[in-house]
Amino acid sequence: MGIMKLSSQITFLYFEKLDEARTFFEDVLELEKVFDPKWACVWRIGKDSFIGGVDVKEGSIEVTNRGGVLISFTVENIEEVYEKLKKYDLKDMTEIKFFEDISLNSFLFTGPEGYKFEVQQFETEELRRLF
């Protein structure tokens, strides 16, 4: 495993309007909020994985670019998730597409402040166990 004794993983996204991100993660994606010091917020994605939102005015880094990032959520019920999210008329939402070479179903959409999201489901037991 290397030098780091990892216990979890958090990906932080920086927002001009953190309150809108809170609504998106809690009401649309229905993620569990686990930590909220007001200038940032962290939601649980899996047992030991999290996504966080940070107010750009309060964060640790200067944000100059938001492109080139895709946040992927791996699920076991892609059709159900797709039907639920369709009701929100999310920007740039695609149909579910099957990628035969990796046996993956996925769809994409744009979230708050232009961040790109994917919901994916692996269709082989080997990849489901891995991810």
Backbone as CSV, one residue per row, in Angstrom:
resi,resn,N_x,N_y,N_z,CA_x,CA_y,CA_z,C_x,C_y,C_z
1,MET,0.824,-1.207,0.000,0.000,0.000,0.000,0.856,1.254,0.000
2,GLY,2.133,1.133,0.248,2.972,2.315,0.235,3.114,2.933,1.604
3,ILE,3.655,4.134,1.634,3.957,4.822,2.882,2.702,5.315,3.609
4,MET,1.668,5.659,2.871,0.446,6.183,3.494,-0.424,5.054,4.013
5,LYS,-0.863,5.183,5.240,-1.829,4.248,5.807,-3.199,4.900,5.651
6,LEU,-3.759,4.757,4.450,-4.987,5.461,4.097,-6.186,4.935,4.879
7,SER,-7.041,5.874,5.297,-8.259,5.498,6.010,-9.514,5.905,5.256
8,SER,-9.406,6.893,4.370,-10.563,7.334,3.600,-10.095,8.237,2.467
9,GLN,-11.059,8.701,1.657,-10.744,9.594,0.545,-11.841,10.649,0.452
10,ILE,-11.445,11.911,0.301,-12.379,13.024,0.115,-11.938,13.818,-1.103
11,THR,-12.858,14.086,-2.002,-12.608,14.987,-3.121,-13.338,16.283,-2.814
12,PHE,-12.619,17.411,-2.826,-13.225,18.711,-2.544,-13.420,19.493,-3.829
13,LEU,-14.619,20.039,-3.996,-14.957,20.926,-5.102,-15.195,22.309,-4.520
14,TYR,-14.733,23.331,-5.219,-14.856,24.706,-4.736,-16.020,25.398,-5.445
15,PHE,-16.857,26.112,-4.656,-18.068,26.732,-5.179,-18.159,28.207,-4.808
16,GLU,-18.607,29.015,-5.756,-18.959,30.414,-5.495,-20.230,30.481,-4.648
17,LYS,-21.155,29.539,-4.891,-22.449,29.503,-4.191,-22.595,28.152,-3.501
18,LEU,-21.979,28.031,-2.339,-21.970,26.770,-1.605,-23.379,26.326,-1.221
19,ASP,-24.287,27.264,-0.935,-25.654,26.890,-0.572,-26.354,26.137,-1.704
20,GLU,-26.100,26.538,-2.953,-26.686,25.823,-4.094,-26.084,24.425,-4.215
21,ALA,-24.816,24.285,-3.925,-24.183,22.960,-3.937,-24.776,22.081,-2.838
22,ARG,-25.020,22.653,-1.668,-25.647,21.894,-0.578,-26.993,21.333,-1.025
23,THR,-27.797,22.164,-1.652,-29.105,21.720,-2.142,-28.944,20.588,-3.146
24,PHE,-28.004,20.718,-4.071,-27.759,19.696,-5.080,-27.362,18.364,-4.434
25,PHE,-26.372,18.367,-3.560,-25.886,17.126,-2.968,-26.887,16.499,-2.001
26,GLU,-27.629,17.330,-1.257,-28.548,16.793,-0.262,-29.929,16.487,-0.825
27,ASP,-30.498,17.398,-1.606,-31.873,17.217,-2.074,-31.968,16.466,-3.396
28,VAL,-31.054,16.722,-4.326,-31.096,16.057,-5.630,-30.419,14.693,-5.553
29,LEU,-29.154,14.655,-5.123,-28.426,13.388,-5.066,-28.705,12.594,-3.788
30,GLU,-29.309,13.250,-2.794,-29.685,12.620,-1.529,-28.499,11.985,-0.815
31,LEU,-27.357,12.704,-0.805,-26.184,12.225,-0.091,-26.284,12.612,1.387
32,GLU,-25.710,11.778,2.236,-25.706,12.026,3.677,-24.640,13.052,4.027
33,LYS,-25.058,14.165,4.648,-24.099,15.168,5.124,-23.475,14.631,6.408
34,VAL,-22.118,14.622,6.462,-21.435,14.088,7.634,-20.634,15.139,8.399
35,PHE,-20.394,16.299,7.772,-19.596,17.338,8.431,-19.933,18.670,7.790
36,ASP,-20.154,19.709,8.623,-20.543,21.009,8.078,-20.079,22.142,8.982
37,PRO,-18.825,22.643,8.763,-18.360,23.795,9.526,-18.811,25.135,8.919
38,LYS,-19.821,25.096,8.041,-20.449,26.255,7.385,-19.697,26.770,6.157
39,TRP,-18.379,26.882,6.172,-17.613,27.346,5.005,-17.254,26.183,4.084
40,ALA,-17.572,24.971,4.530,-17.363,23.752,3.756,-18.404,22.739,4.207
41,CYS,-18.542,21.680,3.431,-19.492,20.634,3.785,-18.991,19.335,3.169
42,VAL,-19.179,18.229,3.885,-18.729,16.923,3.391,-19.901,15.956,3.414
43,TRP,-20.058,15.226,2.296,-21.117,14.232,2.154,-20.507,12.863,1.914
44,ARG,-21.136,11.833,2.471,-20.670,10.456,2.310,-21.096,9.925,0.942
45,ILE,-20.140,9.295,0.248,-20.438,8.619,-1.017,-20.457,7.113,-0.796
46,GLY,-19.508,6.610,-0.048,-19.397,5.188,0.266,-18.913,5.035,1.690
47,LYS,-18.595,3.808,2.061,-18.159,3.540,3.432,-17.018,4.465,3.847
48,ASP,-16.012,4.610,2.996,-14.836,5.409,3.331,-14.502,6.436,2.261
49,SER,-15.507,6.866,1.496,-15.269,7.870,0.454,-16.290,8.990,0.590
50,PHE,-15.810,10.207,0.310,-16.615,11.398,0.558,-16.390,12.414,-0.556
51,ILE,-17.359,13.320,-0.695,-17.188,14.479,-1.568,-17.470,15.704,-0.716
52,GLY,-16.665,16.728,-0.911,-16.824,17.933,-0.117,-17.028,19.150,-0.993
53,GLY,-17.736,20.110,-0.472,-17.895,21.404,-1.115,-17.270,22.466,-0.238
54,VAL,-16.567,23.415,-0.856,-15.872,24.468,-0.118,-16.252,25.820,-0.706
55,ASP,-16.483,26.801,0.151,-16.703,28.175,-0.285,-15.374,28.719,-0.804
56,VAL,-15.337,29.165,-2.066,-14.068,29.617,-2.666,-13.406,30.743,-1.870
57,LYS,-14.187,31.521,-1.156,-13.625,32.628,-0.386,-12.924,32.152,0.891
58,GLU,-13.181,30.910,1.303,-12.658,30.404,2.572,-11.695,29.228,2.417
59,GLY,-11.554,28.674,1.235,-10.809,27.440,1.039,-9.303,27.572,1.124
60,SER,-8.636,26.437,1.051,-7.187,26.342,1.196,-6.417,26.674,-0.068
61,ILE,-7.071,26.594,-1.229,-6.372,26.827,-2.490,-7.093,27.888,-3.297
62,GLU,-6.359,28.504,-4.203,-6.955,29.457,-5.137,-7.492,28.671,-6.324
63,VAL,-8.742,28.919,-6.669,-9.370,28.192,-7.772,-9.334,29.062,-9.017
64,THR,-8.609,28.593,-10.024,-8.527,29.334,-11.277,-9.142,28.575,-12.431
65,ASN,-9.432,27.268,-12.227,-9.951,26.447,-13.312,-10.817,25.340,-12.741
66,ARG,-11.988,25.112,-13.342,-12.870,24.038,-12.882,-13.006,22.927,-13.919
67,GLY,-12.319,23.008,-15.033,-12.473,22.011,-16.089,-11.594,20.796,-15.885
68,GLY,-11.856,19.775,-16.685,-11.008,18.598,-16.698,-11.234,17.618,-15.570
69,VAL,-12.354,17.715,-14.865,-12.645,16.811,-13.762,-13.998,16.156,-14.017
70,LEU,-14.059,14.842,-13.802,-15.317,14.101,-13.873,-15.479,13.363,-12.559
71,ILE,-16.567,13.641,-11.849,-16.852,12.958,-10.596,-17.789,11.813,-10.921
72,SER,-17.325,10.577,-10.686,-18.110,9.390,-11.012,-18.611,8.719,-9.740
73,PHE,-19.912,8.435,-9.716,-20.528,7.697,-8.624,-20.863,6.307,-9.148
74,THR,-20.356,5.270,-8.492,-20.654,3.897,-8.880,-21.843,3.408,-8.068
75,VAL,-22.863,2.918,-8.768,-24.107,2.493,-8.127,-24.434,1.052,-8.516
76,GLU,-25.446,0.508,-7.856,-25.951,-0.828,-8.160,-27.342,-0.768,-8.781
77,ASN,-27.890,0.444,-8.960,-29.267,0.620,-9.440,-29.364,1.777,-10.432
78,ILE,-28.602,1.712,-11.508,-28.467,2.849,-12.417,-29.804,3.286,-13.035
79,GLU,-30.660,2.327,-13.384,-31.932,2.703,-14.010,-32.804,3.504,-13.043
80,GLU,-32.849,3.082,-11.793,-33.620,3.789,-10.771,-33.076,5.200,-10.549
81,VAL,-31.760,5.320,-10.444,-31.123,6.624,-10.253,-31.408,7.520,-11.457
82,TYR,-31.291,6.961,-12.647,-31.523,7.723,-13.870,-32.946,8.298,-13.893
83,GLU,-33.926,7.462,-13.602,-35.327,7.914,-13.622,-35.570,8.999,-12.580
84,LYS,-34.982,8.861,-11.417,-35.162,9.874,-10.362,-34.522,11.207,-10.769
85,LEU,-33.285,11.149,-11.296,-32.584,12.389,-11.642,-33.187,13.062,-12.877
86,LYS,-33.814,12.290,-13.756,-34.470,12.885,-14.930,-35.508,13.923,-14.525
87,LYS,-36.129,13.732,-13.394,-37.174,14.638,-12.906,-36.632,16.027,-12.573
88,TYR,-35.325,16.136,-12.363,-34.722,17.416,-12.002,-34.263,18.217,-13.209
89,ASP,-34.412,17.678,-14.396,-34.025,18.383,-15.618,-32.598,18.932,-15.510
90,LEU,-31.671,18.029,-15.158,-30.274,18.416,-14.982,-29.648,18.788,-16.324
91,LYS,-28.776,19.750,-16.293,-28.127,20.249,-17.506,-27.261,19.153,-18.143
92,ASP,-27.339,19.054,-19.464,-26.508,18.142,-20.269,-26.681,16.668,-19.905
93,MET,-27.808,16.276,-19.332,-28.002,14.884,-18.940,-28.134,14.005,-20.178
94,THR,-27.328,12.936,-20.216,-27.329,12.026,-21.355,-28.230,10.826,-21.062
95,GLU,-28.477,10.036,-22.071,-29.124,8.744,-21.885,-28.103,7.788,-21.267
96,ILE,-28.572,6.671,-20.727,-27.656,5.633,-20.251,-27.001,5.001,-21.472
97,LYS,-25.674,4.906,-21.419,-24.909,4.333,-22.524,-24.110,3.138,-22.015
98,PHE,-24.039,2.078,-22.841,-23.273,0.885,-22.491,-21.924,0.907,-23.188
99,PHE,-20.850,0.740,-22.420,-19.494,0.668,-22.946,-19.060,-0.796,-22.884
100,GLU,-19.159,-1.455,-24.032,-18.946,-2.901,-24.094,-17.541,-3.312,-23.659
101,ASP,-16.516,-2.543,-24.034,-15.142,-2.943,-23.734,-14.840,-3.031,-22.245
102,ILE,-15.569,-2.291,-21.425,-15.367,-2.372,-19.977,-16.636,-2.808,-19.248
103,SER,-17.645,-3.232,-19.991,-18.897,-3.721,-19.421,-19.451,-2.739,-18.376
104,LEU,-19.716,-1.521,-18.838,-20.138,-0.438,-17.958,-21.319,0.297,-18.568
105,ASN,-22.338,0.547,-17.771,-23.423,1.451,-18.133,-23.167,2.766,-17.408
106,SER,-23.398,3.894,-18.102,-23.221,5.176,-17.428,-24.029,6.267,-18.106
107,PHE,-24.281,7.325,-17.339,-24.832,8.552,-17.904,-24.158,9.736,-17.237
108,LEU,-24.181,10.863,-17.927,-23.487,12.074,-17.490,-24.467,13.221,-17.304
109,PHE,-24.076,14.196,-16.508,-24.828,15.445,-16.374,-23.908,16.502,-15.786
110,THR,-24.335,17.745,-15.895,-23.582,18.868,-15.336,-24.270,19.319,-14.061
111,GLY,-23.473,19.482,-13.015,-23.996,19.919,-11.725,-23.726,21.398,-11.498
112,PRO,-23.803,21.826,-10.236,-23.600,23.232,-9.904,-22.250,23.754,-10.400
113,GLU,-22.275,24.954,-10.915,-21.090,25.700,-11.341,-20.254,24.963,-12.381
114,GLY,-20.927,24.115,-13.170,-20.279,23.488,-14.314,-19.531,22.199,-14.051
115,TYR,-19.535,21.699,-12.824,-18.860,20.429,-12.560,-19.571,19.295,-13.291
116,LYS,-18.783,18.361,-13.840,-19.316,17.230,-14.597,-19.417,16.003,-13.691
117,PHE,-20.559,15.305,-13.796,-20.818,14.122,-12.990,-21.192,12.951,-13.882
118,GLU,-20.860,11.760,-13.396,-21.227,10.516,-14.066,-21.812,9.578,-13.019
119,VAL,-22.866,8.865,-13.404,-23.366,7.761,-12.601,-23.080,6.518,-13.420
120,GLN,-22.417,5.544,-12.807,-21.979,4.365,-13.548,-22.313,3.091,-12.788
121,GLN,-22.474,2.019,-13.567,-22.717,0.702,-12.991,-21.932,-0.328,-13.784
122,PHE,-21.035,-1.036,-13.098,-20.279,-2.097,-13.743,-21.155,-3.333,-13.861
123,GLU,-21.032,-4.043,-14.967,-21.929,-5.154,-15.250,-21.294,-6.527,-15.106
124,THR,-20.013,-6.594,-14.709,-19.400,-7.894,-14.434,-19.124,-7.993,-12.942
125,GLU,-19.205,-9.211,-12.413,-18.948,-9.420,-10.984,-17.533,-8.993,-10.609
126,GLU,-16.573,-9.276,-11.482,-15.172,-8.919,-11.202,-15.018,-7.411,-10.974
127,LEU,-15.603,-6.601,-11.859,-15.480,-5.148,-11.712,-16.361,-4.630,-10.585
128,ARG,-17.496,-5.255,-10.328,-18.326,-4.844,-9.174,-17.581,-5.066,-7.867
129,ARG,-16.871,-6.171,-7.760,-16.078,-6.423,-6.555,-14.933,-5.421,-6.426
130,LEU,-14.314,-5.093,-7.546,-13.182,-4.166,-7.542,-13.613,-2.749,-7.162
131,PHE,-14.718,-2.300,-7.747,-15.181,-0.928,-7.522,-16.432,-0.853,-6.661
